[in-house]
Each structure stands twice: as C-alpha cells, then as structure tokens.
Amino acid sequence: MPGHRIFATPFASIYPHYVAKAERKGHTRGEVDTVIGWLTGYDEAGLERAVADEVDLETFFADAPAMTPNAALIKGTICGYKVQEIEDPLMQKIRWIDLLVDEVARGKKMSSILRGGDAA
C-alpha cells in the first residue's frame, strides 16, 4: 500500500512555509531551525543540505541524525488531529514539526516547545 502523497513532498517545498509562518508572527528562521533540530538532530548545515538536495519528507526523517527521545512528549492538535493519536509513524513526525512550528509562531516559550529540553 503506497504512503500518503505528502511523504514524497520535498522538504524544500515545505520549509519556506514554516519560516514564513514564524516570520509573519515576529519570529525567526533560527527559532524554526532550533525546533526542527531539536526534533530531528539536524544542524544548520544538515537542514541546508536537505533543502538543497530536495529530499522528500520520507527521506528527511529516515536520514534524521537523532530523533529526540522526548518526541513522545509532543501533544496537541494540528489540522484537527491529535498528534499523539496519529498511527502512521511518518505522518506523526510530519505533524510534530507542524505543531512545533505553530508553537513558535504563537510565541510559546522555547523551553516549553522543547518539552523542557535544550536545543542541540
């Protein structure tokens, strides 16, 4: 059974939307990079490479250097779905990023967004 079409979407086509959403609300690309890095383990160079190479979301997560062990602490609703109840592991990871970026845009404290952890 093939996966959802979002899985084949290049990270490079979504990332600018994350940054724009944060910037519209007075936040920065750096904050977006921090939460993505915390979740996935990507550093700035790794994110830039993923964008430049136009890796799809499935590859982006498969190649993630180190998914945070605190990802299970990410709870909330995004697009009408509770992220903690999403059964497909890849879709859940995608929605985790969506939720984290929403929290940045809403101005939530970084320590709360990172679920009490520090950015790597």
Order of alpha helices (4+ residues) and beta strands (2+ residues): alpha-alpha-alpha-alpha-beta-beta-alpha-alpha
